[in-house]
Amino acid sequence: MCLAIPGQIQSIEGAEMERTGKVSFGGVVKSIMLACVPDAKVGDYVMVHAGFAISVVDEKEALETLKYLAAMDAVPENP
């Protein structure tokens, strides 16, 4: 089973296949590979699995998912 977590892109560095970004998950910021989401920009929410952003999601969907994860104590409550 795979689990992807939504996070918000805070910054982007690099280009094409070496594109990375700082992504915030409820206040925890991690460096994430963005090569699979070339159109993603700062402020967008992305679904992240194993250190790779795999899709861009809308803010409403991302915040709803984070709310459910927080209810399960899986992530901090303040996205």
Backbone atoms as SQL, in Angstrom:
CREATE TABLE atoms (id INTEGER PRIMARY KEY, chain TEXT, resi INTEGER, resn TEXT, atom TEXT, x REAL, y REAL, z REAL);
INSERT INTO atoms VALUES
  (1, 'A', 1, 'MET', 'N', 0.844, -1.177, 0.000),
  (2, 'A', 1, 'MET', 'CA', 0.000, 0.000, 0.000),
  (3, 'A', 1, 'MET', 'C', 0.888, 1.237, 0.000),
  (4, 'A', 2, 'CYS', 'N', 0.484, 2.242, -0.753),
  (5, 'A', 2, 'CYS', 'CA', 1.225, 3.498, -0.824),
  (6, 'A', 2, 'CYS', 'C', 0.421, 4.595, -0.147),
  (7, 'A', 3, 'LEU', 'N', 1.131, 5.535, 0.422),
  (8, 'A', 3, 'LEU', 'CA', 0.492, 6.676, 1.047),
  (9, 'A', 3, 'LEU', 'C', 1.187, 7.939, 0.576),
  (10, 'A', 4, 'ALA', 'N', 0.434, 8.850, 0.011),
  (11, 'A', 4, 'ALA', 'CA', 0.969, 10.144, -0.403),
  (12, 'A', 4, 'ALA', 'C', 0.375, 11.199, 0.516),
  (13, 'A', 5, 'ILE', 'N', 1.192, 12.174, 0.876),
  (14, 'A', 5, 'ILE', 'CA', 0.789, 13.228, 1.797),
  (15, 'A', 5, 'ILE', 'C', 0.846, 14.570, 1.067),
  (16, 'A', 6, 'PRO', 'N', -0.188, 15.430, 1.234),
  (17, 'A', 6, 'PRO', 'CA', -0.131, 16.738, 0.588),
  (18, 'A', 6, 'PRO', 'C', 0.768, 17.701, 1.356),
  (19, 'A', 7, 'GLY', 'N', 1.488, 18.522, 0.604),
  (20, 'A', 7, 'GLY', 'CA', 2.319, 19.565, 1.192),
  (21, 'A', 7, 'GLY', 'C', 2.327, 20.765, 0.280),
  (22, 'A', 8, 'GLN', 'N', 2.666, 21.926, 0.836),
  (23, 'A', 8, 'GLN', 'CA', 2.677, 23.162, 0.063),
  (24, 'A', 8, 'GLN', 'C', 4.111, 23.553, -0.279),
  (25, 'A', 9, 'ILE', 'N', 4.341, 23.848, -1.552),
  (26, 'A', 9, 'ILE', 'CA', 5.671, 24.239, -2.015),
  (27, 'A', 9, 'ILE', 'C', 6.002, 25.631, -1.482),
  (28, 'A', 10, 'GLN', 'N', 7.138, 25.732, -0.797),
  (29, 'A', 10, 'GLN', 'CA', 7.604, 27.000, -0.234),
  (30, 'A', 10, 'GLN', 'C', 8.645, 27.666, -1.128),
  (31, 'A', 11, 'SER', 'N', 9.482, 26.857, -1.782),
  (32, 'A', 11, 'SER', 'CA', 10.514, 27.389, -2.680),
  (33, 'A', 11, 'SER', 'C', 10.900, 26.310, -3.680),
  (34, 'A', 12, 'ILE', 'N', 11.502, 26.735, -4.802),
  (35, 'A', 12, 'ILE', 'CA', 11.913, 25.810, -5.864),
  (36, 'A', 12, 'ILE', 'C', 13.337, 26.149, -6.287),
  (37, 'A', 13, 'GLU', 'N', 14.135, 25.086, -6.516),
  (38, 'A', 13, 'GLU', 'CA', 15.505, 25.242, -7.004),
  (39, 'A', 13, 'GLU', 'C', 15.749, 24.251, -8.126),
  (40, 'A', 14, 'GLY', 'N', 16.727, 24.547, -8.972),
  (41, 'A', 14, 'GLY', 'CA', 17.102, 23.626, -10.037),
  (42, 'A', 14, 'GLY', 'C', 16.156, 23.685, -11.223),
  (43, 'A', 15, 'ALA', 'N', 16.442, 22.805, -12.187),
  (44, 'A', 15, 'ALA', 'CA', 15.645, 22.770, -13.414),
  (45, 'A', 15, 'ALA', 'C', 15.448, 21.339, -13.872),
  (46, 'A', 16, 'GLU', 'N', 14.353, 21.116, -14.568),
  (47, 'A', 16, 'GLU', 'CA', 14.001, 19.851, -15.190),
  (48, 'A', 16, 'GLU', 'C', 14.165, 18.667, -14.239),
  (49, 'A', 17, 'MET', 'N', 15.012, 17.712, -14.575),
  (50, 'A', 17, 'MET', 'CA', 15.123, 16.474, -13.793),
  (51, 'A', 17, 'MET', 'C', 15.832, 16.661, -12.446),
  (52, 'A', 18, 'GLU', 'N', 16.433, 17.825, -12.230),
  (53, 'A', 18, 'GLU', 'CA', 17.095, 18.103, -10.959),
  (54, 'A', 18, 'GLU', 'C', 16.311, 19.112, -10.127),
  (55, 'A', 19, 'ARG', 'N', 15.055, 19.328, -10.490),
  (56, 'A', 19, 'ARG', 'CA', 14.202, 20.314, -9.817),
  (57, 'A', 19, 'ARG', 'C', 13.784, 19.799, -8.445),
  (58, 'A', 20, 'THR', 'N', 14.070, 20.582, -7.406),
  (59, 'A', 20, 'THR', 'CA', 13.674, 20.241, -6.045),
  (60, 'A', 20, 'THR', 'C', 12.961, 21.430, -5.426),
  (61, 'A', 21, 'GLY', 'N', 12.323, 21.190, -4.320),
  (62, 'A', 21, 'GLY', 'CA', 11.659, 22.281, -3.622),
  (63, 'A', 21, 'GLY', 'C', 11.560, 21.998, -2.152),
  (64, 'A', 22, 'LYS', 'N', 11.411, 23.064, -1.383),
  (65, 'A', 22, 'LYS', 'CA', 11.119, 22.951, 0.042),
  (66, 'A', 22, 'LYS', 'C', 9.603, 22.891, 0.144),
  (67, 'A', 23, 'VAL', 'N', 9.102, 21.806, 0.741),
  (68, 'A', 23, 'VAL', 'CA', 7.662, 21.582, 0.838),
  (69, 'A', 23, 'VAL', 'C', 7.287, 21.473, 2.308),
  (70, 'A', 24, 'SER', 'N', 6.236, 22.198, 2.705),
  (71, 'A', 24, 'SER', 'CA', 5.785, 22.223, 4.092),
  (72, 'A', 24, 'SER', 'C', 4.641, 21.235, 4.293),
  (73, 'A', 25, 'PHE', 'N', 4.799, 20.397, 5.306),
  (74, 'A', 25, 'PHE', 'CA', 3.779, 19.431, 5.712),
  (75, 'A', 25, 'PHE', 'C', 3.351, 19.791, 7.126),
  (76, 'A', 26, 'GLY', 'N', 2.331, 20.634, 7.242),
  (77, 'A', 26, 'GLY', 'CA', 1.879, 21.025, 8.566),
  (78, 'A', 26, 'GLY', 'C', 2.956, 21.713, 9.385),
  (79, 'A', 27, 'GLY', 'N', 3.848, 22.459, 8.728),
  (80, 'A', 27, 'GLY', 'CA', 4.910, 23.165, 9.428),
  (81, 'A', 27, 'GLY', 'C', 6.252, 22.473, 9.394),
  (82, 'A', 28, 'VAL', 'N', 6.278, 21.199, 9.035),
  (83, 'A', 28, 'VAL', 'CA', 7.531, 20.464, 8.875),
  (84, 'A', 28, 'VAL', 'C', 7.952, 20.609, 7.418),
  (85, 'A', 29, 'VAL', 'N', 9.153, 21.161, 7.179),
  (86, 'A', 29, 'VAL', 'CA', 9.603, 21.434, 5.818),
  (87, 'A', 29, 'VAL', 'C', 10.652, 20.401, 5.408),
  (88, 'A', 30, 'LYS', 'N', 10.437, 19.804, 4.235),
  (89, 'A', 30, 'LYS', 'CA', 11.350, 18.791, 3.693),
  (90, 'A', 30, 'LYS', 'C', 11.745, 19.171, 2.271),
  (91, 'A', 31, 'SER', 'N', 12.905, 18.704, 1.836),
  (92, 'A', 31, 'SER', 'CA', 13.336, 18.867, 0.452),
  (93, 'A', 31, 'SER', 'C', 12.743, 17.731, -0.371),
  (94, 'A', 32, 'ILE', 'N', 12.030, 18.083, -1.441),
  (95, 'A', 32, 'ILE', 'CA', 11.275, 17.116, -2.239),
  (96, 'A', 32, 'ILE', 'C', 11.652, 17.254, -3.712),
  (97, 'A', 33, 'MET', 'N', 11.765, 16.134, -4.413),
  (98, 'A', 33, 'MET', 'CA', 11.998, 16.142, -5.861),
  (99, 'A', 33, 'MET', 'C', 10.717, 16.587, -6.571),
  (100, 'A', 34, 'LEU', 'N', 10.845, 17.548, -7.487),
  (101, 'A', 34, 'LEU', 'CA', 9.694, 18.078, -8.221),
  (102, 'A', 34, 'LEU', 'C', 9.734, 17.758, -9.711),
  (103, 'A', 35, 'ALA', 'N', 10.627, 16.889, -10.135),
  (104, 'A', 35, 'ALA', 'CA', 10.794, 16.579, -11.552),
  (105, 'A', 35, 'ALA', 'C', 9.514, 16.031, -12.191),
  (106, 'A', 36, 'CYS', 'N', 8.691, 15.328, -11.428),
  (107, 'A', 36, 'CYS', 'CA', 7.469, 14.724, -11.982),
  (108, 'A', 36, 'CYS', 'C', 6.311, 15.709, -12.092),
  (109, 'A', 37, 'VAL', 'N', 6.474, 16.910, -11.538),
  (110, 'A', 37, 'VAL', 'CA', 5.422, 17.932, -11.606),
  (111, 'A', 37, 'VAL', 'C', 6.030, 19.233, -12.139),
  (112, 'A', 38, 'PRO', 'N', 6.404, 19.244, -13.427),
  (113, 'A', 38, 'PRO', 'CA', 7.124, 20.390, -13.993),
  (114, 'A', 38, 'PRO', 'C', 6.346, 21.707, -13.971),
  (115, 'A', 39, 'ASP', 'N', 5.019, 21.653, -13.898),
  (116, 'A', 39, 'ASP', 'CA', 4.213, 22.867, -13.898),
  (117, 'A', 39, 'ASP', 'C', 3.943, 23.410, -12.490),
  (118, 'A', 40, 'ALA', 'N', 4.362, 22.677, -11.454),
  (119, 'A', 40, 'ALA', 'CA', 4.125, 23.116, -10.080),
  (120, 'A', 40, 'ALA', 'C', 4.926, 24.376, -9.788),
  (121, 'A', 41, 'LYS', 'N', 4.306, 25.265, -8.997),
  (122, 'A', 41, 'LYS', 'CA', 4.964, 26.525, -8.660),
  (123, 'A', 41, 'LYS', 'C', 4.839, 26.785, -7.154),
  (124, 'A', 42, 'VAL', 'N', 5.595, 27.755, -6.662),
  (125, 'A', 42, 'VAL', 'CA', 5.547, 28.118, -5.252),
  (126, 'A', 42, 'VAL', 'C', 4.103, 28.448, -4.869),
  (127, 'A', 43, 'GLY', 'N', 3.652, 27.887, -3.751),
  (128, 'A', 43, 'GLY', 'CA', 2.281, 28.083, -3.282),
  (129, 'A', 43, 'GLY', 'C', 1.359, 26.939, -3.627),
  (130, 'A', 44, 'ASP', 'N', 1.711, 26.131, -4.633),
  (131, 'A', 44, 'ASP', 'CA', 0.894, 24.975, -5.011),
  (132, 'A', 44, 'ASP', 'C', 1.010, 23.882, -3.956),
  (133, 'A', 45, 'TYR', 'N', -0.034, 23.072, -3.883),
  (134, 'A', 45, 'TYR', 'CA', -0.007, 21.869, -3.047),
  (135, 'A', 45, 'TYR', 'C', 0.293, 20.680, -3.945),
  (136, 'A', 46, 'VAL', 'N', 1.160, 19.798, -3.481),
  (137, 'A', 46, 'VAL', 'CA', 1.521, 18.596, -4.221),
  (138, 'A', 46, 'VAL', 'C', 1.349, 17.377, -3.331),
  (139, 'A', 47, 'MET', 'N', 1.031, 16.246, -3.957),
  (140, 'A', 47, 'MET', 'CA', 0.988, 14.977, -3.238),
  (141, 'A', 47, 'MET', 'C', 2.390, 14.392, -3.296),
  (142, 'A', 48, 'VAL', 'N', 2.927, 13.997, -2.144),
  (143, 'A', 48, 'VAL', 'CA', 4.308, 13.533, -2.052),
  (144, 'A', 48, 'VAL', 'C', 4.329, 12.097, -1.546),
  (145, 'A', 49, 'HIS', 'N', 5.087, 11.270, -2.264),
  (146, 'A', 49, 'HIS', 'CA', 5.302, 9.877, -1.872),
  (147, 'A', 49, 'HIS', 'C', 6.787, 9.579, -1.989),
  (148, 'A', 50, 'ALA', 'N', 7.380, 9.092, -0.928),
  (149, 'A', 50, 'ALA', 'CA', 8.788, 8.668, -0.918),
  (150, 'A', 50, 'ALA', 'C', 9.739, 9.761, -1.406),
  (151, 'A', 51, 'GLY', 'N', 9.448, 11.018, -1.038),
  (152, 'A', 51, 'GLY', 'CA', 10.340, 12.115, -1.386),
  (153, 'A', 51, 'GLY', 'C', 10.127, 12.718, -2.760),
  (154, 'A', 52, 'PHE', 'N', 9.128, 12.234, -3.493),
  (155, 'A', 52, 'PHE', 'CA', 8.832, 12.736, -4.833),
  (156, 'A', 52, 'PHE', 'C', 7.418, 13.304, -4.879),
  (157, 'A', 53, 'ALA', 'N', 7.270, 14.514, -5.424),
  (158, 'A', 53, 'ALA', 'CA', 5.943, 15.057, -5.685),
  (159, 'A', 53, 'ALA', 'C', 5.399, 14.317, -6.905),
  (160, 'A', 54, 'ILE', 'N', 4.222, 13.726, -6.766),
  (161, 'A', 54, 'ILE', 'CA', 3.683, 12.907, -7.855),
  (162, 'A', 54, 'ILE', 'C', 2.501, 13.555, -8.569),
  (163, 'A', 55, 'SER', 'N', 1.904, 14.591, -7.957),
  (164, 'A', 55, 'SER', 'CA', 0.826, 15.316, -8.625),
  (165, 'A', 55, 'SER', 'C', 0.574, 16.629, -7.900),
  (166, 'A', 56, 'VAL', 'N', -0.026, 17.570, -8.626),
  (167, 'A', 56, 'VAL', 'CA', -0.467, 18.829, -8.043),
  (168, 'A', 56, 'VAL', 'C', -1.938, 18.655, -7.680),
  (169, 'A', 57, 'VAL', 'N', -2.317, 19.120, -6.482),
  (170, 'A', 57, 'VAL', 'CA', -3.722, 19.037, -6.050),
  (171, 'A', 57, 'VAL', 'C', -4.206, 20.422, -5.665),
  (172, 'A', 58, 'ASP', 'N', -5.519, 20.620, -5.725),
  (173, 'A', 58, 'ASP', 'CA', -6.022, 21.941, -5.349),
  (174, 'A', 58, 'ASP', 'C', -5.979, 22.111, -3.833),
  (175, 'A', 59, 'GLU', 'N', -5.954, 23.368, -3.419),
  (176, 'A', 59, 'GLU', 'CA', -5.787, 23.692, -1.997),
  (177, 'A', 59, 'GLU', 'C', -6.888, 23.086, -1.132),
  (178, 'A', 60, 'LYS', 'N', -8.134, 23.145, -1.604),
  (179, 'A', 60, 'LYS', 'CA', -9.259, 22.618, -0.824),
  (180, 'A', 60, 'LYS', 'C', -9.067, 21.121, -0.547),
  (181, 'A', 61, 'GLU', 'N', -8.708, 20.365, -1.572),
  (182, 'A', 61, 'GLU', 'CA', -8.485, 18.924, -1.408),
  (183, 'A', 61, 'GLU', 'C', -7.321, 18.656, -0.449),
  (184, 'A', 62, 'ALA', 'N', -6.233, 19.419, -0.608),
  (185, 'A', 62, 'ALA', 'CA', -5.060, 19.231, 0.250),
  (186, 'A', 62, 'ALA', 'C', -5.399, 19.512, 1.706),
  (187, 'A', 63, 'LEU', 'N', -6.088, 20.622, 1.976),
  (188, 'A', 63, 'LEU', 'CA', -6.417, 20.977, 3.354),
  (189, 'A', 63, 'LEU', 'C', -7.386, 19.985, 3.982),
  (190, 'A', 64, 'GLU', 'N', -8.307, 19.470, 3.181),
  (191, 'A', 64, 'GLU', 'CA', -9.242, 18.466, 3.694),
  (192, 'A', 64, 'GLU', 'C', -8.494, 17.182, 4.070),
  (193, 'A', 65, 'THR', 'N', -7.562, 16.769, 3.212),
  (194, 'A', 65, 'THR', 'CA', -6.761, 15.579, 3.506),
  (195, 'A', 65, 'THR', 'C', -5.933, 15.786, 4.768),
  (196, 'A', 66, 'LEU', 'N', -5.305, 16.959, 4.907),
  (197, 'A', 66, 'LEU', 'CA', -4.515, 17.253, 6.104),
  (198, 'A', 66, 'LEU', 'C', -5.381, 17.251, 7.355),
  (199, 'A', 67, 'LYS', 'N', -6.623, 17.718, 7.228),
  (200, 'A', 67, 'LYS', 'CA', -7.548, 17.707, 8.368),
  (201, 'A', 67, 'LYS', 'C', -7.813, 16.274, 8.826),
  (202, 'A', 68, 'TYR', 'N', -8.050, 15.376, 7.876),
  (203, 'A', 68, 'TYR', 'CA', -8.295, 13.974, 8.232),
  (204, 'A', 68, 'TYR', 'C', -7.056, 13.329, 8.839),
  (205, 'A', 69, 'LEU', 'N', -5.888, 13.636, 8.289),
  (206, 'A', 69, 'LEU', 'CA', -4.649, 13.075, 8.840),
  (207, 'A', 69, 'LEU', 'C', -4.399, 13.592, 10.254),
  (208, 'A', 70, 'ALA', 'N', -4.690, 14.870, 10.493),
  (209, 'A', 70, 'ALA', 'CA', -4.531, 15.442, 11.830),
  (210, 'A', 70, 'ALA', 'C', -5.477, 14.761, 12.820),
  (211, 'A', 71, 'ALA', 'N', -6.695, 14.453, 12.361),
  (212, 'A', 71, 'ALA', 'CA', -7.661, 13.772, 13.232),
  (213, 'A', 71, 'ALA', 'C', -7.152, 12.385, 13.633),
  (214, 'A', 72, 'MET', 'N', -6.322, 11.794, 12.788),
  (215, 'A', 72, 'MET', 'CA', -5.730, 10.477, 13.107),
  (216, 'A', 72, 'MET', 'C', -4.394, 10.637, 13.819),
  (217, 'A', 73, 'ASP', 'N', -4.013, 11.892, 14.157),
  (218, 'A', 73, 'ASP', 'CA', -2.708, 12.187, 14.767),
  (219, 'A', 73, 'ASP', 'C', -1.547, 11.787, 13.884),
  (220, 'A', 74, 'ALA', 'N', -1.733, 11.856, 12.563),
  (221, 'A', 74, 'ALA', 'CA', -0.677, 11.485, 11.620),
  (222, 'A', 74, 'ALA', 'C', 0.232, 12.661, 11.275),
  (223, 'A', 75, 'VAL', 'N', -0.280, 13.896, 11.362),
  (224, 'A', 75, 'VAL', 'CA', 0.520, 15.100, 11.080),
  (225, 'A', 75, 'VAL', 'C', 0.079, 16.190, 12.050),
  (226, 'A', 76, 'PRO', 'N', 0.903, 17.224, 12.229),
  (227, 'A', 76, 'PRO', 'CA', 0.500, 18.365, 13.078),
  (228, 'A', 76, 'PRO', 'C', -0.778, 18.998, 12.550),
  (229, 'A', 77, 'GLU', 'N', -1.532, 19.666, 13.435),
  (230, 'A', 77, 'GLU', 'CA', -2.835, 20.232, 13.062),
  (231, 'A', 77, 'GLU', 'C', -2.768, 21.525, 12.275),
  (232, 'A', 78, 'ASN', 'N', -1.694, 22.292, 12.335),
  (233, 'A', 78, 'ASN', 'CA', -1.630, 23.576, 11.649),
  (234, 'A', 78, 'ASN', 'C', -0.882, 23.466, 10.332),
  (235, 'A', 79, 'PRO', 'N', -1.629, 23.312, 9.205),
  (236, 'A', 79, 'PRO', 'CA', -0.944, 23.160, 7.904),
  (237, 'A', 79, 'PRO', 'C', -0.295, 24.427, 7.439);
